[in-house]
Amino acid sequence: MIHFYEKLMIECDYPDVNAFVRELLEEKSRIVLHINQKLNEIRARGQVSEGIISSFEPDII
């Protein structure tokens, strides 16, 4: 979707429309960044949980 807005911004030379598309592009970029941050947090929590769980598992020899 971001690529679509980037292409549209390049093709559009009308200042008002270009500014509007630029705002949309910035908004969508922030949303994608926020999603990536949340995914990284979830992964990190999962790794911590796995580490805690594995520390309670008995060692099998």
Contacts in CASP RR format, 6 or more apart in sequence:
PFRMAT RR
TARGET T0000
AUTHOR 0000-0000-0000
METHOD contacts of the structure
MODEL  1
MIHFYEKLMIECDYPDVNAFVRELLEEKSRIVLHINQKLNEIRARGQVSE
GIISSFEPDII
1 28 0 8 1.000
2 25 0 8 1.000
2 28 0 8 1.000
2 29 0 8 1.000
2 32 0 8 1.000
5 21 0 8 1.000
5 24 0 8 1.000
5 25 0 8 1.000
5 28 0 8 1.000
6 25 0 8 1.000
8 21 0 8 1.000
9 18 0 8 1.000
9 21 0 8 1.000
9 22 0 8 1.000
9 25 0 8 1.000
12 18 0 8 1.000
12 21 0 8 1.000
END
